[in-house]
Amino acid sequence: AMTKQAEDYSRFILIAIFVYAAMIIPLQKNGVKRVLFQMKLWQKEAKLIGRDPFFSKHVFTNPYLGYVRSKRDHAKTLFVSSSHSKDQIEKILHDALLNHQEVIFIPAVKNFDFSDAHIIHLFNARANLILVENNLLDSINRTIKTIIDYALAMLLLPILLLGIGIISFLIKREDGGSVFFKQIRLGEGSKEFYCYKFRSMKENGEPLLATYLQEHPEEITNYETYHKYENDPRITKIGSFLRKTSLDELPQIFNVLKGEMSLIGPRPYMGDEKIKIGDKADMILSVKPGITGLWQVSGRSDIDFQSRVEIDVWYVRNWSIWNDIVILIKTVQVVLLRKGSY
């Protein structure tokens, strides 16, 4: 018996070490970099050739990278704007490497994550090949993702059931109406399924909306852009809170357990939205939709429909377990800060 306990303990230690190495250490590293950046101890001077809002928004404000704009003529690192033509970039690279140790530019092919790409160097041809993969076409990766979905869902279920019970009571107490709302959405392979949510709107509230839109026609334009009304009169008091915190999507844990959804994935689209998605529908609908996803932690209701589609395509093309972990962590931050939801 003692031997078996020792073996179980050893397995637990190995699993704990693996989880710590895979998840905790990278997070601690990023946290340390953020503190050092704020203390100006982790900063690297860099210059930018050309005008590109991408670098101002995503590079020079990123404490994990540590780059700050240099006020000097010469800096170790030089960023090259993507606004230049291919020939211009080649000339800039040739000249810049004479005086700068690092030259960084955005590749001509966008919307792909090259962090896991493989570079194949052809010495005789003086050329490089870049190998990128669709990881979700690998049956092993899909199986791993499914196992993680079920394992986390079962682990969280006792806590979620308590929350579902409390929210159900609050909805019922407000107007006595139904607690849950279900709507047909498109799943993997365009298969339709009922997506569950907490009811956040007044029942039979269409007359309220019709009157409101007559008085506020600008909301029609808002819906055409974001597929949501910013100030929907049908939303209940508890419904407003649920939407701002994304708790209205809590019942979708049952969709995960039924195998219809994933914890992380593209947005579950409605049937009539498939035409608007266009030629990107095949990519998005090749996987299960998610309770949360990259679109949710990138602005949610603050981004327009087409940008949301592009984000979902990027997620599917560039899926990795680590990306899913980051999205889960960012989801908690978004829920707590209530950003981009209405």
Residue pairs with C-beta under 8 A, 6 or more apart in sequence:
23 325
26 322
27 329
30 64
33 42
33 63
33 64
33 66
34 63
34 64
36 42
36 66
37 43
37 63
37 64
37 66
38 63
42 63
42 66
43 66
43 67
43 68
44 65
44 66
44 67
44 68
44 76
44 77
45 67
45 68
45 69
45 70
45 72
45 75
45 76
45 77
46 60
46 67
46 68
46 69
46 70
46 75
46 76
46 77
46 78
46 79
46 102
46 104
47 69
47 70
47 75
47 77
47 78
47 79
48 55
48 69
48 78
48 79
48 80
48 81
49 78
49 79
49 80
49 81
49 84
49 92
49 96
50 80
50 81
50 83
50 84
51 81
51 83
52 79
52 81
52 82
52 83
52 106
54 82
54 106
55 79
55 81
59 65
59 67
59 79
60 67
60 68
60 69
67 77
67 79
74 99
74 100
75 100
76 100
76 101
76 102
77 100
77 101
77 102
77 103
77 104
78 96
78 100
78 102
78 103
78 104
79 104
79 105
80 89
80 92
80 93
80 96
80 103
80 104
80 105
82 105
82 106
84 92
86 108
89 105
92 103
93 103
93 105
96 103
97 103
107 114
111 310
111 313
111 314
111 317
112 132
112 317
112 318
113 314
113 317
113 318
113 323
114 130
114 132
116 133
116 135
116 318
116 320
117 130
117 131
117 132
118 130
118 131
119 128
119 129
119 130
119 131
120 128
120 129
120 130
120 131
121 128
122 128
122 129
134 316
134 317
134 319
135 141
135 318
135 319
135 320
136 142
136 145
136 286
136 287
136 316
136 319
141 319
144 321
145 262
145 319
145 321
145 324
146 259
146 262
148 263
148 321
148 324
149 256
149 262
149 263
150 256
150 257
152 263
153 253
153 256
153 257
153 263
154 257
156 253
157 253
157 257
160 250
160 253
163 247
163 250
164 250
164 251
167 198
167 238
167 242
167 247
167 250
168 179
168 198
170 238
171 177
171 179
171 198
171 199
171 236
171 238
171 239
172 179
174 236
174 237
174 238
175 202
175 203
175 236
177 199
177 202
177 203
178 199
178 203
179 198
179 199
180 196
180 197
180 198
180 199
180 251
181 196
181 197
181 198
181 199
181 200
181 201
182 194
182 195
182 196
182 197
183 194
183 195
183 197
183 270
184 192
184 193
184 194
184 195
184 270
184 271
185 192
185 193
185 194
185 195
185 268
185 269
185 270
185 271
185 289
186 192
186 268
186 269
186 270
186 271
186 273
186 274
186 285
186 289
187 193
187 260
187 261
187 268
187 285
187 288
187 289
188 285
188 286
188 287
188 288
188 289
189 285
189 286
190 274
190 281
190 285
192 271
193 255
193 258
193 260
193 261
195 252
195 255
195 260
195 261
195 268
195 289
196 251
196 252
196 254
196 255
197 248
197 249
197 251
197 252
198 239
198 242
198 247
198 248
198 249
198 250
198 251
199 236
199 239
200 235
200 236
200 238
200 239
200 240
200 242
200 243
200 248
201 232
201 234
201 235
201 236
201 239
202 208
202 234
202 235
202 236
205 233
205 234
206 234
208 233
208 234
209 229
209 232
209 233
209 234
211 233
212 219
212 231
212 232
212 233
213 219
213 220
216 231
219 229
219 230
219 231
222 228
222 229
222 230
223 229
225 304
225 305
226 301
226 303
226 304
226 305
227 273
227 305
228 301
228 342
230 301
230 342
231 342
235 243
239 248
241 247
242 248
243 341
243 342
244 338
244 341
244 342
245 335
245 338
245 341
246 292
246 296
246 331
246 334
246 335
246 341
247 335
249 291
249 292
252 261
252 291
253 291
255 261
255 291
256 262
256 263
256 291
259 288
260 288
261 268
261 288
261 289
261 290
261 291
262 287
262 288
262 289
262 290
262 291
263 290
263 291
263 292
263 324
263 328
264 290
264 291
264 292
264 293
264 324
264 327
264 328
265 287
265 288
265 289
265 290
265 293
265 315
266 284
266 287
266 289
266 290
266 293
266 295
266 312
266 315
266 316
267 289
267 290
267 293
267 295
267 296
267 308
267 312
268 289
268 290
269 277
269 284
269 285
269 289
273 305
274 281
274 285
276 305
277 284
277 309
278 309
280 309
280 310
280 312
280 313
283 313
283 316
283 317
284 309
284 312
284 313
284 316
286 316
287 316
287 319
292 327
292 328
292 331
293 311
293 312
293 315
293 327
294 311
294 312
294 314
294 315
294 323
294 327
295 303
295 308
295 311
295 312
295 315
296 327
296 331
296 334
297 327
297 330
297 331
297 333
297 334
298 311
299 307
299 339
299 340
300 334
300 339
300 340
300 341
301 340
301 341
301 342
302 339
302 340
303 311
303 340
315 323
334 340
334 341
